Amino acid sequence: MSATIIQIKPNEETDKQVDEYIVSRLEAAFTKVFGLIDPLGSEEILNINEARKFFKNCSKGTLDKYTSMDLKKHKSDQKVYFLRKEIIEFIATLPAE
């Protein structure tokens, strides 16, 4: 079996296509491993309790640890919320257990 090397000149469009491909492959792997991308059928914006449920009912301390490991949290009028897409991307970066 021989491999073919394709040379592509990097530009913004190819970067976007590569990013989309990687995200689609991660979603496929996540679906294969966990059965569903979002088992809770949650909204795009999650409050702290919904985010904890998304992480299999993790403790508030564990969620705080994840935010210190670059899980993005957002604030609006003294309320903290998370984006479902960012949580999925963060989960994909966690080391396998």
Buried (B, 14 or more C-beta within 10 A) or exposed (E): EEEEEEEEEEEEEEEEEEEEEEBEEBEEEBEEEEEEEBEEEBEEEBEBEBBBBBBEEBEEEEBBEBBEEEBEBEEEEEEBBBBBEBBBBBBBEEEEE
